[in-house]
Amino acid sequence: MSQVGGYSNIFTSTGTILVLFILLVIVSRTFI
């Protein structure tokens, strides 16, 4: 169970970074 939770935790943090990166690209494109 702890392994599954660890994998989901890593997936969540990776997804958060991905969303932040996409938002950054959208904002930069809007300003440019």
N, C-alpha and C positions, 0 to 999 in steps of 0.2 A: 504493500500500500504506500509506503514511504517513497518507493522508487517512482510510482505513478504520480504522486504529488510533486516530486522533484521535477519530473518531465513537464508536467502541466505548468509548474512555476516558471521554468525556463521558457516554455512556449509563450506564456503570458508576457514576460518581460521582453521577449523578442518581438511580439506583436505590438507592444507599446512603442518600442523604438521604431518599428516600421511605420506606425501611424504618425508619429512625430516627424519622421523623415518626409513622408508624403505631404503632410501639412506644410512643412518648410518649403518643399518644392512648389506647391501651389501658391504660397505667399510670395515667393521670389518671382515666380512667373507673373503674378498679378502686378507687382511693383515694376517689373521690367516690361 
